[in-house]
């Protein structure tokens, strides 16, 4: 039986799923939010707020609705693709949930508390330069200062962080879409929609015309903290406790069940939750399964359990369009630098 004792975000998702009484009650506040957003946008447009442009193309992957939408797995797949094409890639992120507020380069031996769970996962998995800072422009400048041979920067999140000039924007949508279509706090939108973006990637079954589909599925293997792995199917028949501290925990639980795993119990925690105060079950009560992102925190506390990575497939037509645009940008900057 599923247990969801900790994560309260589902309450807001319920409010934001339709234009019910609570959403309408909050609607005046969303108009104030819209006004503040318009003033902020005008300040950037008039040059009152600083916009930093760096010397290499910047690709921002973000979303317009509150919640995860799978940004980090998409970022990781994009980085793999760009590395395969010969680009030298760096990543910048805010590092949500971290305690350190300085701009820093993520090291593989860091803790998630210091640099954030998602940047740490990217660093350990892909071994590319990763910098974190609340100001992503500062992170990008620091990255290029320390790694001057980098020729593409990918920003994990930051669609609304316009202080960092970007060349290409990817907006992600998931199955929840735009909810009731209202701005915060009456709805889930961080900014007015529609808004310009180079591409919209959608993980729902039926993307709108002009959008590209992202396919998400669980990897075929589960990992241990010591680096060993087993076929995911070998966990069938075991008494499993699934834990998820992500934006939409239910989607992870559903994918586990779709693979034929029997979840005796599930626990949903808030996104980027700290597991320090978590009450672990008795050693022999359950086998633990959790997301690869959560493993960066869980394995620092104890070595039990299986991390199940997410596998991402991007539309080949989207990748071709991205390659063409990025090649043109790189050639244009190379021409200017040689002039």
C-alpha positions as CSV (number, residue, x, y, z in Angstrom):
1,X,0.0,0.0,0.0
2,X,1.3,3.4,-0.9
3,X,2.2,5.8,1.9
4,X,2.6,9.5,1.2
5,X,3.1,11.0,4.6
6,X,5.8,13.5,3.9
7,X,5.3,15.2,0.6
8,X,2.8,18.1,0.7
9,X,3.4,19.3,-2.8
10,X,0.5,17.1,-4.0
11,X,-1.9,19.5,-2.3
12,X,-0.7,22.3,-4.5
13,X,-0.8,20.1,-7.6
14,X,-4.4,19.4,-6.9
15,X,-5.2,23.1,-6.6
16,X,-3.3,23.9,-9.8
17,X,-4.9,21.1,-11.8
18,X,-8.1,23.1,-12.4
19,X,-9.7,26.5,-11.9
20,X,-11.5,25.6,-8.8
21,X,-12.5,27.8,-5.8
22,X,-9.1,27.9,-4.2
23,X,-7.4,28.8,-7.5
24,X,-9.9,31.5,-8.1
25,X,-9.4,32.8,-4.6
26,X,-5.7,33.2,-5.3
27,X,-6.2,34.7,-8.7
28,X,-5.8,38.4,-7.5
29,X,-2.4,37.5,-6.2
30,X,-1.4,36.0,-9.5
31,X,-2.2,39.3,-11.1
32,X,0.2,41.0,-8.7
33,X,2.8,38.3,-9.7
34,X,2.1,39.1,-13.4
35,X,2.7,42.8,-12.8
36,X,6.0,42.1,-10.9
37,X,7.1,39.9,-13.8
38,X,6.3,42.6,-16.4
39,X,8.3,45.2,-14.4
40,X,11.3,42.8,-14.1
41,X,11.2,42.0,-17.8
42,X,11.1,45.7,-18.6
43,X,14.1,46.4,-16.4
44,X,16.1,43.8,-18.3
45,X,14.9,45.1,-21.7
46,X,15.8,48.7,-20.8
47,X,19.2,47.7,-19.6
48,X,18.5,48.6,-15.9
49,X,19.4,45.1,-14.9
50,X,22.7,43.5,-16.1
51,X,22.7,40.7,-18.6
52,X,26.0,38.8,-18.9
53,X,27.0,37.2,-22.2
54,X,29.9,34.7,-22.3
55,X,32.2,33.8,-25.1
56,X,30.6,30.4,-26.0
57,X,27.1,29.4,-26.9
58,X,24.8,28.9,-23.9
59,X,21.9,26.4,-24.1
60,X,19.3,26.7,-21.4
61,X,17.0,23.8,-20.4
62,X,14.1,24.8,-18.2
63,X,10.4,24.8,-17.7
64,X,7.6,27.3,-17.2
65,X,5.6,25.4,-14.6
66,X,6.6,24.7,-11.0
67,X,8.1,21.2,-10.7
68,X,10.8,19.1,-12.1
69,X,9.6,18.1,-15.6
70,X,12.7,16.0,-15.9
71,X,15.2,18.7,-16.6
72,X,18.3,17.1,-15.3
73,X,17.9,13.7,-17.2
74,X,17.3,15.7,-20.4
75,X,20.4,17.9,-19.7
76,X,22.5,14.7,-19.1
77,X,21.3,13.2,-22.4
78,X,22.0,16.5,-24.3
79,X,25.5,16.6,-22.8
80,X,26.1,13.0,-23.9
81,X,24.9,13.9,-27.4
82,X,27.1,17.0,-27.6
83,X,30.2,15.1,-26.3
84,X,29.6,12.6,-29.0
85,X,29.7,15.3,-31.6
86,X,33.1,16.5,-30.3
87,X,32.0,19.5,-28.3
88,X,33.7,20.3,-24.9
89,X,30.7,20.8,-22.6
90,X,30.3,22.5,-19.3
91,X,27.2,22.6,-17.1
92,X,25.9,25.4,-14.8
93,X,23.2,25.0,-12.2
94,X,21.8,26.7,-9.1
95,X,22.2,23.5,-7.1
96,X,18.8,23.4,-5.4
97,X,18.8,22.2,-1.8
98,X,22.5,22.9,-1.1
99,X,23.7,24.6,2.1
100,X,26.8,26.2,0.6
101,X,25.9,29.6,-1.0
102,X,29.2,30.3,-2.7
103,X,30.0,29.8,-6.4
104,X,31.9,26.6,-6.7
105,X,33.0,23.8,-9.0
106,X,31.5,20.5,-8.2
107,X,33.9,17.6,-7.5
108,X,32.9,13.9,-7.7
109,X,33.7,13.5,-4.0
110,X,31.5,16.4,-2.9
111,X,28.3,15.9,-0.8
112,X,24.9,16.8,-2.1
113,X,24.5,19.2,0.9
114,X,27.5,21.2,-0.5
115,X,26.7,21.4,-4.2
116,X,23.1,20.0,-4.7
117,X,22.0,16.5,-5.7
118,X,21.5,17.1,-9.4
119,X,24.9,18.8,-10.1
120,X,26.6,16.1,-8.2
121,X,24.8,13.4,-10.2
122,X,25.8,15.1,-13.5
123,X,29.5,15.4,-12.3
124,X,29.7,11.8,-11.2
125,X,28.0,10.4,-14.2
126,X,29.5,12.5,-17.0
127,X,32.7,13.8,-15.6
128,X,32.3,17.2,-17.2
129,X,33.0,20.6,-15.5
130,X,30.0,21.6,-13.4
131,X,29.7,24.9,-11.6
132,X,26.9,25.9,-9.2
133,X,25.8,29.4,-8.0
134,X,22.5,31.2,-7.4
135,X,23.7,33.6,-10.1
136,X,24.1,31.4,-13.1
137,X,26.0,34.1,-15.0
138,X,28.6,34.0,-12.2
139,X,28.7,30.2,-12.5
140,X,29.2,30.5,-16.3
141,X,32.0,33.1,-16.0
142,X,33.8,31.0,-13.4
143,X,33.5,27.9,-15.4
144,X,35.1,29.4,-18.5
145,X,37.8,31.0,-16.3
146,X,38.8,27.6,-14.9
147,X,38.1,25.7,-18.1
148,X,38.9,28.0,-21.1
149,X,38.7,25.2,-23.7
150,X,35.0,24.6,-23.0
151,X,33.0,25.5,-26.2
152,X,29.4,25.0,-25.1
153,X,27.6,25.6,-21.8
154,X,24.4,23.9,-20.8
155,X,22.3,25.4,-18.0
156,X,20.3,23.0,-16.0
157,X,17.2,25.1,-15.3
158,X,17.3,28.8,-15.5
159,X,14.8,29.6,-18.2
160,X,13.6,32.6,-16.0
161,X,17.2,33.5,-15.0
162,X,17.6,36.0,-17.8
163,X,20.7,37.6,-16.2
164,X,22.7,35.0,-18.2
165,X,22.3,35.6,-21.9
166,X,21.4,32.5,-23.8
167,X,21.7,31.5,-27.5
168,X,19.2,28.6,-27.4
169,X,16.3,27.8,-25.1
170,X,14.6,24.4,-24.6
171,X,11.3,24.4,-22.6
172,X,10.2,21.1,-21.1
173,X,6.6,20.1,-20.4
174,X,5.5,16.9,-18.7
175,X,2.3,15.0,-18.4
176,X,0.8,17.7,-16.1
177,X,1.4,20.3,-18.8
178,X,0.5,23.8,-17.8
179,X,-2.1,22.8,-15.2
180,X,-4.9,25.4,-15.0
181,X,-2.8,27.8,-17.0
182,X,-2.7,30.5,-14.3
183,X,0.4,32.2,-12.8
184,X,1.6,31.6,-9.3
185,X,0.1,31.3,-6.7
186,X,-3.2,30.5,-8.4
187,X,-1.6,28.2,-10.9
188,X,1.8,26.5,-11.5
189,X,3.2,29.0,-14.1
190,X,6.4,30.8,-13.3
191,X,5.9,33.2,-16.2
192,X,3.2,34.0,-18.8
193,X,2.6,31.3,-21.4
194,X,3.0,31.1,-24.4
195,X,6.5,32.5,-24.4
196,X,9.2,32.3,-27.1
197,X,11.5,29.2,-27.0
198,X,13.6,27.5,-29.6
199,X,12.1,24.1,-28.9
200,X,9.5,22.6,-26.6
201,X,10.1,19.1,-25.5
202,X,7.1,17.2,-24.1
203,X,7.1,13.9,-22.2
204,X,3.4,13.4,-22.5
205,X,2.0,10.8,-24.9
206,X,0.6,13.3,-27.3
207,X,2.6,16.5,-27.6
208,X,1.0,19.5,-29.3
209,X,1.9,20.3,-32.9
210,X,5.4,21.8,-33.2
211,X,6.6,20.1,-30.0
212,X,9.0,17.2,-29.8
213,X,8.4,14.1,-27.7
214,X,10.7,13.0,-24.9
215,X,10.5,9.3,-24.0
216,X,11.3,8.5,-20.4
217,X,11.7,5.0,-19.1
218,X,13.6,3.2,-16.3
219,X,17.0,1.8,-17.2
220,X,17.3,-1.9,-17.4
221,X,19.8,-2.1,-14.5
222,X,19.7,-1.1,-10.8
223,X,22.9,0.1,-9.1
224,X,24.5,-0.5,-5.7
225,X,26.6,2.0,-3.9
226,X,29.7,0.0,-4.6
227,X,29.2,0.4,-8.4
228,X,27.8,-3.1,-9.0
229,X,24.5,-3.6,-10.8
230,X,21.9,-6.1,-11.5
231,X,19.1,-6.4,-14.1
232,X,16.1,-4.5,-12.9
233,X,13.9,-7.6,-13.5
234,X,15.8,-9.5,-10.8
235,X,14.1,-7.3,-8.2
236,X,10.7,-8.8,-9.1
237,X,9.1,-10.8,-6.3
238,X,11.1,-9.0,-3.6
239,X,9.4,-6.9,-0.9
240,X,10.3,-3.4,-2.0
241,X,10.1,0.0,-0.3
242,X,10.3,2.7,-3.0
243,X,11.5,6.2,-1.9
244,X,11.4,9.3,-4.0
245,X,12.3,12.9,-3.2
246,X,11.6,14.3,-6.7
247,X,9.0,16.7,-8.1
248,X,6.5,14.0,-9.1
249,X,7.3,10.9,-6.9
250,X,4.2,9.1,-8.2
251,X,5.7,8.9,-11.7
252,X,8.7,7.0,-10.4
253,X,6.5,4.6,-8.5
254,X,4.3,4.1,-11.6
255,X,7.3,3.3,-13.8
256,X,8.5,0.7,-11.2
257,X,5.2,-1.0,-11.2
258,X,5.1,-1.0,-15.0
259,X,8.3,-3.0,-15.0
260,X,6.6,-5.6,-12.9
261,X,8.0,-4.7,-9.5
262,X,5.9,-5.2,-6.4
263,X,6.0,-2.1,-4.2
264,X,5.0,-3.2,-0.7
265,X,5.3,0.5,0.4
266,X,6.1,3.9,-1.1
267,X,7.3,7.0,0.5
268,X,7.1,10.4,-1.3
269,X,9.3,13.2,0.1
270,X,9.6,16.8,-1.1
271,X,11.9,17.5,-4.0
272,X,15.5,17.8,-2.9
273,X,14.6,16.5,0.6
274,X,17.3,16.0,3.3
275,X,17.4,12.4,4.3
276,X,19.3,13.1,7.6
277,X,16.2,12.7,9.8
278,X,14.7,9.9,7.8
279,X,13.7,6.9,9.8
280,X,15.1,3.9,7.9
281,X,13.2,0.6,8.2
282,X,14.7,-2.5,9.8
283,X,17.5,-4.1,7.9
284,X,15.4,-7.1,6.8
285,X,12.0,-5.4,6.4
286,X,12.4,-4.3,2.8
287,X,14.7,-4.0,-0.2
288,X,15.0,-0.2,-0.9
289,X,14.7,1.3,-4.3
290,X,15.1,5.0,-5.1
291,X,16.0,7.4,-7.9
292,X,19.6,8.0,-9.0
293,X,19.3,11.6,-7.9
294,X,18.3,10.5,-4.4
295,X,21.1,8.1,-4.3
296,X,23.6,11.0,-4.0
297,X,22.2,11.6,-0.5
298,X,21.0,8.2,0.6
299,X,24.3,6.4,0.0
300,X,26.1,9.1,2.0
301,X,24.1,8.0,5.0
302,X,24.1,4.2,4.5
303,X,24.9,1.8,1.6
304,X,21.7,-0.1,1.4
305,X,19.3,-0.1,-1.5
306,X,19.2,0.1,-5.3
307,X,19.3,3.2,-7.4
308,X,17.3,3.0,-10.6
309,X,18.5,5.5,-13.3
310,X,16.1,7.1,-15.8
311,X,16.7,6.5,-19.5
312,X,15.9,9.4,-21.9
313,X,15.3,9.2,-25.6
314,X,15.2,12.5,-27.6
315,X,13.5,12.9,-31.0
316,X,16.2,12.5,-33.8
317,X,14.6,15.5,-35.7
318,X,15.0,17.7,-32.6
319,X,18.7,16.6,-32.3
320,X,19.3,17.4,-36.0
321,X,17.8,20.8,-35.6
322,X,19.9,21.4,-32.4
323,X,23.1,20.3,-34.2
324,X,22.4,22.6,-37.1
325,X,21.8,25.7,-34.9
326,X,24.7,25.0,-32.6
327,X,27.1,24.5,-35.5
328,X,26.1,27.8,-37.0
329,X,26.5,29.6,-33.7
330,X,30.0,28.0,-33.1
331,X,31.1,28.9,-36.7
332,X,29.8,32.5,-36.3
333,X,31.7,33.0,-33.1
334,X,34.8,31.4,-34.5
335,X,34.7,33.8,-37.5
336,X,34.3,36.8,-35.2
337,X,37.2,35.8,-33.0
338,X,39.5,35.4,-36.0
339,X,38.5,38.7,-37.6
